[in-house]
Amino acid sequence: MASLSTTTSYVSSASSTNGNTPSSAKSDQILILDDLIRQRATDSDQIPLLAFPKTERGITDYEEFTGQHLDRFIDQAAKYYVRCGLEPVGDVQ
């Protein structure tokens, strides 16, 4: 978890000091949350980045999601919105 908070603080400082748009970000730069999730999705060791209780009263039964899970969820959501008529903005790779 310590590496995630370190990376998150880098996101804040990079986005406030760099004028690049998200599509022009270098592969080693993290400017937006999507950059962070895409980077974590390529990690060989997939550790949970997000977890929440599976049930309303759950204390110990958390469902965990890795970078690959989150990247797939985001891709599927984007495809859904495009099918619904939302047009992509800017360079989408």
N, C-alpha and C positions, 0 to 999 in steps of 0.2 A: 504494500500500500504506500510505502514511503516514496517509491519511484513515481507513482501516479501523482502524488501531491507535488513532487519536484517538477514533473512534466507540466502539470497544470499551471504552476507559477510561471513557467517559461512561456506558456500560451498567452498569459496575460501581458507579460512584458513584451513579447514579440509583436502582438497585435497592436499594442499602443505605440510602438516605436517604428514599425515598418509600414510603408504605404502600399505594399503589394496587395493585389487582389488575390482571393483564394486560389484562382485558377493559375496564377503565375508563381505560386509558392514552390520553392525548390523541395526536393524529396526530403531533405533534412530539416526543413523549417516546419514548425507547427504554428499556424496562424489562426485556425478555427477548430472547433470541436471535431468536425468531420476529418480534418487532417490527423488529429490524435487517434480517432477510432480506426481510420485506415491504417495508420502505423501499427497500432496494437493488433490489428487483424493479421498482420504479416509476421508477428512474433512466432517463433517456433514453439515456445513454451506458452500455451494459452492459459492464463490465469484469470479468474473472475474479475471483472471491472465494475460490475453492478450486481447487486443482489437485493431481493425483497421477499417478504414472507409469502409463501404459497397460499396460505389461508388467512382469513381476517384475524384470527386469534393466534396465529403462529408466532412462536418465539424462536424456535430452533429449526424450523423447516423452510429454509430459504431456497429460492430458485436463483441460481447464479448464471450470469451471462458474461462470456468472454468477448474480446474484441471482434472475433469472427462472427459471433452471434449478433452483436450490435450492428456490424457492417451489413450483414444480410438483412436484418430488420429495416435498416435505413434504405437499402437498395429496393426492397419490396415496397416500402411506403412511397418512395419516389416514383416507381413504376405505376403504382396505383393512382397517384395524383396526375400523372401524365395521361393515363387512360381516361381519367375523369375530365380532361380538358385543360389542365394547368400546363402552361408552356414553360419549358426550362429557361432559365435566365443565364446568360453568359456562356463561357466555355464549359461544357460538361464532358468529362472524359469517361 
